[in-house]
Amino acid sequence: MNWEPWTGCYQVSDGCAYCYFYGPYAKRSGQSAVQKTGEFDKPLAKTAKGAPKIASGKLVATCFASDFFIPEADEWRAEVWSMIKQRPDLEFLILTKRIGRFPVSLPSDWGGGYDNVNIGCTVENQELADYRLPLFLSYPIKRRFVACGPLLGPVDLSPYLDGIEHVTAGGESGRGARVCDYNWVLGLREQCVKAGATFWFKNTGSFFKRDGVVQKVNPFK
């Protein structure tokens, strides 16, 4: 289940260069204006019979068509946090490349974090892992995961995995995609096994290198 309270985004780091949603080859290329959507209040919306439109027990991917912590949404974020708190029966998944803005518009009752919120920090290379993850780990968050995507090089997460529940990894897709090397993926998996974190290799990307050979995966026009 997806909930997009706002849309619109723009590049913040190298992993954004060929974004599947807003990159130069995407249908939404150039749509950088951040705007509320018609489903802003979706978690609280009811059907004609009075039942919640999002049924209890759902995992809700939140703001995947933008960035939850994008500056243009600062004035709306407090209201979104309020709706999240009113639906403790749902699990909200929030992924960001702007983890340094996490404290902005944080609710006063956040404490150590809400039980029904998973915060994910995206890192695409070692430089950004070393910059973003110390910040990520310094904030009061109950449930944390790391998304290495698009994976643009080998990444050593081992200094940061204490307190991380889960790691995902995936390659880059589209006409401008850069190569994803299977050895990078295996390295991440090994780090997670040693640290006791779960690991999910979710996609190869369009160009996948294995045993020294680069293959085109899911051909595009």
Disulfide bonds with the S-S distance in Angstrom:
none
